[in-house]
Amino acid sequence: MAVMGIVAEYNPFHSGHRYQISRSRADLGEDCPVVAVMSGNWVQGGRPAAADKWTRARLALLGGVDLVLELPTVWAVSSAESFARGGTALLQAAGVVDVLSFGSECGDLDRLERVAVCLDSAVYQAGVRRFADEGMPFAAARQAAVEGLLGEELAGLLSAPNNNLGVEYLRALNAGEGTIRPFTVRREGAPHDSLTEAGERPAFLSATQLRGYLAAGEWTALEPWLPKGGAAVLREGWSGLPALERAERAVLARLRTMTAEDWAALPDSGAAEGLPPRLERAGRQCRSLEEFFSLAKTKRFTHARLRRLVVWAYLGLTQRDRPETPPYIRVLGFSARGRALLREMKGRSALPVITKPAHARQLDEAGRCLFVLEARCTDLYDLCLGTVPAPGREWTTSPWQGEIP
């Protein structure tokens, strides 16, 4: 029986995610176990997650996932390429996953694979450098380079976020030595990162819309889109949607002390394009995060990329803190079927598997350093909550153990 792997944020897990699992199981087998590599407490858009990673793992288990593994912050808050490489590396290292399932707007694996192969070609690399040197934003330069090689239709796939991420999953699998094969499910319902207009009734809402319901406290509107019992899980200890703005003065204190060299030490810092001096000036002049983004923005850098840089600065992380590959596998939750997968992983995993925080003390130096950094990321995430818990949760919270729904 095949084992399905998924890389996701589950921010939060909703009916669209359950659809992906059920649609994949229709092809792979109804009893196909699911292993999800899920972002921790910080997500790719440069924001604190809508709920902490243990709560979101519980929602995923309620929704049909069997084993939830953590994608550490240094990969979770990063470009699509790094996000995909970190997630697929963990699935491959687990030693039990046969298929990587991901959503895409086009739902056509062959077309996405053609784009992925193109992006790894020398002729593409030369083309994208040429367009970037002309001052074109990277995303536009990449699409223009692919259009010149594959045509407008295939290049246009990169303008859709799930297609784009799917291409990066394929590139990561192609670059690895594992045997995981890809499978894509056509995304249905509301577009990624969209809000639903009055009167619209899409098959599935976006996670952005659901976070909007959370922010407004509209639990009745939210509940139908969550797994059964999911709203009750979210409401346990709920103190409002986490927001970086709650820690704004701490963030501004960091931004005001950063030099251009400090900014350049962050991943995707735009050092080659001269962004760090601009970020230094913005940090010294701004009185709020909103003002910082206003002063720092340019046509060449997306708002999400700037937010990621701010989060890395706030967390005190640098490019050197991201290892070439993950040094361990951290378990956040598992069902009864997931427990069986864990037993199998003990003999097949290429990395140490952490099922209790104390296990981190037995890791090699690279693993211990990353776990300590992750503990810091959790403590600083907690400052974004409406009610701040005592620090040290990373060292005291064990994986959630649930049953198959």
Order of alpha helices (4+ residues) and beta strands (2+ residues): beta-alpha-beta-beta-beta-alpha-beta-alpha-alpha-beta-alpha-alpha-alpha-alpha-alpha-beta-alpha-alpha-alpha-alpha-alpha-alpha-alpha-alpha-beta-alpha-beta-alpha-beta
